[in-house]
Amino acid sequence: MDKEGLAGPDLARAVLDAALARRREAARTPRRTGSGRGSGKRLRGYSGPGPDPRDPQLFGAMLERLVKARGWEKPKAEATVFGAWERVVGPDIAGHSRPVRLEAGVLTVEAESTAWATQLRMLAATLLRKIAGEVGNNVVTRLNIHGPAAPSWSRGPRRVQGRGPRDTYG
C-alpha cells in the first residue's frame, strides 16, 4: 500500500493496518525462550539448588532495577528529600523546619520562626553535606531558607489607604 498520497484518517487507517499485519506475522513465528546458555530449550521443572532467573526476587531489588531501567534515580532522590526530611537533617531541625520546593537544585526550606531561619542559614553548609550524604551529590546544590509567611493586612473591609499608624508593630 502506498502511504505517500494518503492524509488524515486514511493515513491513520493505513498505519494501523500495517501494524496489525506485523503483529499477526510476529504471532505466527514461534518464540524461543532459553536459559541464556545457548540451549534454546524452555526451562522446565524446579529451578534446583542454584540461583535461577525464575526464583522469587526480593521486592526491593526488583524495584531498584525498575528505577534504574526507567531512569528515575533523580526523581527518587528528590522525593527522598521531602519524604525522609527528619532522617536527612535530624529530628531537631526537622521539628522546626520543612522543605517546601525543589527546583533546579535549589531547595526552599521554611522555618517556623525567623530565629530558626537565621540558625538554618548558618548551618546551610552542614545541611547541604547531610543532604548530599543521604540522597547523593548534585540533587540539592543550594538552600533558600526563609521564615514563616507573615499575614497581610493590605486588603479587607477595614483597610485604610496610606501608611496608617506606625506605633503598633515597630
LOPA-870678 format. One line per 4 residues: number of its first residue (from 1); their letters; for each residue x, y, z of N, C-alpha, C, O. Coordinates in pm, whole numbers, m for minus. Layout:
N
NUM> a> X,Y,Z,X,Y,Z,X,Y,Z,X,Y,Z  ...
// end
This chain:
170
1> mdke> 85,m118,0,0,0,0,89,124,0,187,131,75  57,219,m81,135,342,m92,79,445,6,m36,488,m8  159,484,104,114,578,206,147,722,170,114,814,244  212,741,57,256,876,19,138,968,m11,140,1085,27
5> glag> 36,918,m79,m76,1003,m122,m186,1012,m19,m286,1081,m44  m174,946,95,m279,946,195,m261,1059,295,m149,1106,319  m372,1103,352,m367,1208,454,m483,1187,550,m584,1126,515  m469,1237,670,m577,1236,768,m616,1096,811,m530,1015,844
9> pdla> m748,1067,812,m796,938,858,m749,821,771,m729,711,822  m732,844,642,m686,736,554,m543,696,590,m511,577,589  m459,792,621,m321,762,660,m319,687,793,m242,592,810  m402,729,887,m408,661,1017,m454,517,1000,m400,427,1064
13> ravl> m553,495,914,m603,359,889,m494,273,825,m479,156,861  m417,329,731,m311,253,664,m201,215,763,m151,103,759  m164,306,851,m62,277,951,m111,170,1048,m35,81,1085  m238,178,1089,m295,79,1179,m299,m58,1114,m267,m158,1178
17> daal> m339,m65,986,m342,m193,916,m202,m254,906,m187,m375,921  m101,m172,880,36,m222,870,84,m275,1006,152,m377,1012  49,m206,1114,89,m252,1247,21,m383,1283,83,m472,1340  m109,m396,1248,m179,m521,1275,m120,m636,1194,m111,m748,1245
21> arrr> m80,m610,1071,m20,m714,989,113,m760,1049,142,m879,1052  193,m666,1098,320,m703,1163,295,m785,1288,368,m880,1315  192,m750,1364,161,m822,1486,115,m964,1456,154,m1059,1524  32,m980,1353,m14,m1114,1315,103,m1199,1268,110,m1318,1300
25> eaar> 195,m1140,1193,312,m1213,1145,401,m1254,1262,455,m1365,1263  418,m1166,1361,500,m1198,1477,435,m1308,1561,505,m1388,1623  302,m1314,1564,232,m1418,1639,246,m1554,1572,243,m1656,1641  262,m1557,1440,277,m1684,1368,413,m1748,1389,423,m1871,1393
29> tprr> 517,m1667,1403,650,m1724,1421,670,m1759,1568,646,m1675,1654  715,m1882,1599,731,m1922,1740,849,m1850,1804,953,m1829,1741  829,m1814,1930,937,m1751,2004,1015,m1858,2077,959,m1957,2124  1143,m1838,2084,1228,m1932,2156,1271,m1868,2286,1327,m1759,2288
33> tgsg> 1245,m1938,2395,1290,m1890,2524,1400,m1982,2571,1385,m2104,2572  1509,m1925,2608,1622,m2006,2652,1671,m1961,2787,1625,m1860,2841  1762,m2036,2841,1815,m2003,2973,1931,m1906,2962,1990,m1868,3064  1965,m1866,2841,2078,m1776,2825,2207,m1852,2806,2313,m1791,2790
37> rgsg> 2200,m1983,2807,2321,m2064,2790,2332,m2118,2648,2421,m2198,2619  2243,m2076,2560,2251,m2117,2421,2182,m2249,2394,2193,m2301,2283  2110,m2306,2492,2047,m2436,2470,1924,m2421,2382,1892,m2513,2306  1854,m2309,2390,1736,m2287,2308,1614,m2359,2362,1507,m2349,2303
41> krlr> 1626,m2432,2473,1514,m2505,2529,1450,m2422,2639,1514,m2340,2705  1322,m2445,2656,1250,m2377,2762,1281,m2444,2895,1287,m2567,2903  1300,m2364,2998,1328,m2418,3130,1202,m2484,3185,1094,m2426,3180  1217,m2604,3237,1102,m2676,3292,1136,m2724,3433,1252,m2734,3472
45> gysg> 1032,m2752,3508,1050,m2812,3639,1101,m2714,3743,1091,m2592,3728  1156,m2771,3849,1208,m2690,3958,1341,m2629,3918,1412,m2681,3832  1374,m2518,3981,1497,m2449,3945,1620,m2512,4006,1731,m2488,3958  1605,m2591,4108,1719,m2658,4169,1782,m2573,4277,1729,m2468,4313
49> pgpd> 1896,m2620,4330,1955,m2550,4444,2027,m2421,4409,2047,m2337,4498  2066,m2401,4285,2140,m2281,4248,2048,m2166,4211,1927,m2184,4198  2105,m2046,4196,2023,m1932,4155,1969,m1950,4014,2036,m2007,3927  1849,m1901,3992,1782,m1917,3864,1698,m1792,3838,1647,m1734,3934
53> prdp> 1682,m1750,3714,1600,m1630,3689,1454,m1649,3728,1382,m1551,3744  1409,m1774,3742,1269,m1799,3779,1246,m1793,3929,1132,m1796,3973  1352,m1785,4007,1338,m1780,4152,1267,m1652,4195,1278,m1550,4127  1194,m1657,4306,1132,m1534,4358,1240,m1431,4390,1347,m1464,4440
57> qlfg> 1210,m1307,4360,1306,m1199,4381,1258,m1111,4495,1139,m1099,4520  1354,m1049,4564,1318,m954,4668,1252,m832,4605,1296,m784,4500  1148,m782,4669,1073,m669,4613,1161,m546,4600,1153,m474,4500  1243,m521,4701,1331,m403,4696,1430,m411,4581,1458,m310,4516
61> amle> 1484,m531,4556,1579,m548,4446,1510,m528,4312,1566,m466,4222  1389,m581,4299,1313,m563,4174,1280,m415,4152,1292,m364,4041  1240,m348,4259,1206,m207,4249,1328,m124,4212,1317,m31,4133  1443,m156,4270,1565,m83,4240,1604,m101,4093,1647,m6,4028
65> rlvk> 1590,m223,4041,1619,m246,3899,1523,m168,3810,1563,m114,3707  1396,m162,3848,1298,m86,3771,1331,63,3771,1320,129,3668  1371,117,3886,1406,258,3896,1524,290,3805,1525,392,3736  1625,202,3805,1742,224,3719,1707,210,3572,1754,288,3489
69> argw> 1624,111,3539,1587,89,3398,1507,205,3342,1521,239,3225  1423,266,3424,1338,376,3376,1404,512,3389,1349,611,3340  1519,520,3454,1588,648,3471,1524,736,3575,1520,858,3559  1474,677,3681,1404,751,3786,1493,781,3905,1441,813,4012
73> ekpk> 1626,774,3893,1713,795,4008,1702,937,4061,1693,957,4182  1702,1036,3971,1697,1175,4017,1561,1209,4081,1560,1268,4189  1447,1174,4019,1320,1200,4089,1308,1126,4222,1247,1177,4316  1366,1006,4230,1364,931,4356,1444,1005,4463,1400,1015,4577
77> aeat> 1561,1056,4425,1644,1129,4521,1575,1258,4565,1581,1294,4683  1509,1326,4472,1437,1449,4508,1321,1418,4602,1296,1493,4696  1253,1308,4578,1141,1270,4665,1191,1229,4803,1120,1249,4902  1310,1173,4811,1367,1134,4940,1390,1256,5028,1374,1249,5149
81> vfga> 1428,1368,4968,1450,1491,5046,1322,1528,5119,1326,1568,5235  1208,1516,5052,1080,1553,5113,1027,1442,5203,980,1470,5314  1035,1318,5158,976,1208,5233,1052,1171,5358,991,1127,5456  1183,1187,5358,1264,1149,5474,1335,1271,5531,1452,1261,5570
85> werv> 1269,1383,5538,1329,1508,5584,1386,1492,5725,1496,1539,5754  1311,1425,5814,1357,1409,5952,1484,1323,5957,1575,1353,6034  1490,1218,5877,1608,1132,5876,1727,1204,5812,1841,1184,5854  1700,1288,5711,1808,1356,5640,1874,1463,5726,1996,1467,5735
89> vgpd> 1795,1549,5791,1853,1662,5865,1854,1643,6015,1917,1721,6087  1786,1541,6065,1781,1518,6209,1648,1564,6267,1583,1651,6211  1608,1506,6380,1476,1537,6436,1464,1679,6491,1355,1737,6486  1571,1737,6542,1564,1872,6599,1538,1976,6491,1450,2061,6505
93> iagh> 1614,1968,6383,1597,2063,6273,1465,2039,6202,1396,2133,6163  1429,1911,6184,1304,1879,6115,1182,1923,6194,1078,1952,6137  1196,1930,6327,1084,1976,6409,1057,2125,6394,949,2172,6430  1154,2200,6342,1139,2345,6332,1144,2395,6187,1143,2516,6164
97> srpv> 1150,2303,6091,1155,2345,5950,1092,2239,5863,1070,2126,5905  1063,2278,5741,1009,2182,5644,1051,2224,5504,1059,2343,5474  1078,2126,5417,1110,2159,5278,982,2197,5205,878,2135,5224  991,2299,5121,873,2348,5051,880,2314,4903,782,2264,4846
101> rlea> 994,2340,4839,1004,2324,4694,1148,2294,4656,1242,2342,4719  1164,2213,4551,1295,2182,4497,1289,2201,4347,1225,2124,4277  1357,2305,4299,1358,2335,4156,1501,2364,4113,1567,2450,4171  1547,2294,4013,1679,2315,3953,1790,2310,4057,1886,2388,4051
105> gvlt> 1778,2220,4153,1882,2205,4255,1873,2302,4370,1956,2296,4461  1776,2392,4371,1760,2489,4480,1644,2443,4569,1529,2440,4526  1676,2408,4692,1576,2362,4788,1530,2480,4873,1612,2547,4937  1401,2505,4872,1343,2611,4954,1295,2548,5084,1216,2454,5083
109> veae> 1343,2601,5196,1309,2550,5328,1239,2661,5405,1285,2775,5406  1127,2627,5470,1055,2724,5551,1076,2690,5698,1047,2578,5741  1127,2785,5774,1149,2767,5918,1026,2816,5993,948,2895,5942  1010,2767,6117,891,2806,6194,900,2946,6252,798,3004,6289
113> staw> 1021,3002,6260,1037,3139,6310,1156,3202,6240,1236,3134,6176  1167,3331,6254,1281,3400,6192,1411,3363,6263,1518,3363,6201  1403,3332,6392,1523,3290,6464,1573,3156,6410,1694,3137,6392  1482,3063,6384,1522,2935,6326,1571,2952,6183,1662,2881,6140
117> atql> 1514,3044,6110,1562,3070,5973,1706,3118,5976,1788,3076,5894  1738,3207,6070,1876,3256,6084,1969,3141,6122,2079,3129,6068  1925,3057,6215,2007,2944,6258,2032,2848,6141,2144,2799,6123  1929,2822,6062,1944,2730,5948,2035,2790,5840,2107,2717,5772
121> rmla> 2032,2921,5824,2122,2984,5727,2268,2964,5769,2355,2944,5685  2293,2970,5902,2430,2947,5949,2470,2800,5933,2589,2770,5920  2374,2710,5936,2401,2567,5922,2385,2517,5777,2382,2397,5754  2374,2608,5682,2344,2570,5544,2448,2474,5487,2411,2378,5420
125> atll> 2575,2497,5510,2679,2409,5456,2669,2269,5516,2685,2170,5445  2642,2261,5645,2625,2131,5710,2502,2059,5657,2506,1939,5632  2393,2133,5638,2271,2073,5585,2293,2020,5443,2247,1911,5409  2364,2097,5361,2392,2051,5224,2475,1923,5226,2452,1834,5144
129> rkia> 2571,1913,5318,2652,1791,5329,2567,1673,5372,2582,1563,5319  2477,1695,5469,2390,1587,5515,2297,1541,5403,2277,1421,5384  2241,1635,5330,2151,1600,5220,2226,1524,5112,2176,1424,5060  2346,1570,5078,2426,1501,4975,2464,1361,5022,2469,1269,4941
133> gevg> 2492,1344,5150,2526,1212,5202,2409,1116,5198,2428,996,5182  2290,1168,5212,2171,1083,5214,2115,1053,5076,2079,939,5047  2106,1154,4989,2041,1135,4859,2135,1143,4741,2095,1110,4629  2259,1184,4761,2354,1191,4650,2392,1335,4618,2323,1430,4653
137> nnvv> 2505,1347,4549,2555,1479,4512,2474,1538,4397,2414,1465,4318  2472,1669,4390,2410,1747,4283,2259,1731,4274,2199,1768,4173  2195,1676,4377,2049,1678,4383,2004,1812,4438,1917,1878,4381  2066,1853,4550,2042,1985,4608,2176,2058,4606,2272,2015,4669
141> trln> 2181,2168,4532,2306,2244,4521,2305,2371,4605,2411,2423,4641  2185,2422,4638,2175,2547,4714,2051,2544,4800,1951,2482,4764  2057,2611,4914,1941,2622,5002,1890,2764,5002,1967,2860,5008  1760,2778,4996,1694,2908,5009,1607,2896,5135,1503,2831,5133
145> ihgp> 1650,2960,5243,1583,2945,5372,1511,3075,5405,1569,3183,5398  1384,3062,5441,1309,3181,5482,1222,3147,5603,1196,3030,5631  1179,3250,5671,1096,3234,5789,951,3213,5750,920,3199,5632  864,3210,5848,722,3188,5819,662,3306,5743,710,3418,5754
149> aaps> 558,3278,5668,491,3383,5593,409,3467,5690,329,3414,5767  430,3598,5687,357,3690,5776,220,3719,5717,204,3719,5594  122,3744,5801,m11,3777,5748,m8,3913,5678,69,4002,5714  m94,3927,5580,m101,4051,5504,m227,4129,5544,m337,4074,5543
153> wsrg> m209,4254,5580,m323,4338,5614,m351,4439,5504,m411,4543,5531  m309,4412,5385,m324,4509,5277,m464,4509,5216,m498,4600,5140  m545,4408,5248,m681,4404,5193,m779,4376,5305,m742,4322,5409  m903,4412,5282,m1006,4383,5379,m1103,4499,5393,m1078,4607,5340
157> prrv> m1214,4477,5466,m1317,4581,5476,m1275,4701,5560,m1330,4809,5543  m1180,4684,5650,m1140,4795,5735,m1001,4845,5702,m930,4895,5789  m962,4833,5579,m830,4877,5534,m833,5026,5506,m923,5074,5437  m736,5098,5559,m725,5241,5537,m611,5266,5440,m502,5212,5457
161> qgrg> m636,5347,5339,m532,5379,5242,m425,5465,5309,m455,5543,5399  m304,5450,5265,m194,5529,5320,m109,5446,5414,m123,5324,5422  m20,5515,5484,75,5446,5571,11,5390,5697,55,5285,5745  m88,5454,5753,m152,5405,5873,m67,5432,5996,40,5492,5985
165> prdt> m112,5389,6111,m35,5414,6234,92,5330,6233,88,5214,6193  203,5387,6277,330,5317,6277,378,5281,6417,492,5239,6434  293,5296,6516,338,5263,6651,300,5122,6693,337,5080,6802  227,5050,6611,177,4919,6652,285,4810,6642,305,4735,6737
169> yg> 354,4802,6529,450,4693,6507,589,4745,6489,660,4693,6403  631,4839,6560,765,4874,6528,826,4980,6600,942,5012,6574
// end
